[in-house]
């Protein structure tokens, strides 16, 4: 049981969440451009 608690205490969740949000922000740009192109530039 102590191995699991040591594993989770060693993980920095702030860094993981920041990386996830940065990835989502970087992906949202091309997604918006793709949707604009598909809809003919009309939101």
Secondary structure, DSSP 8 states (H G I E B T S, - for coil): -HHHHHHHHTS-HHHHHHHHHHHHHHHHHHHHHHHHHHTTS--
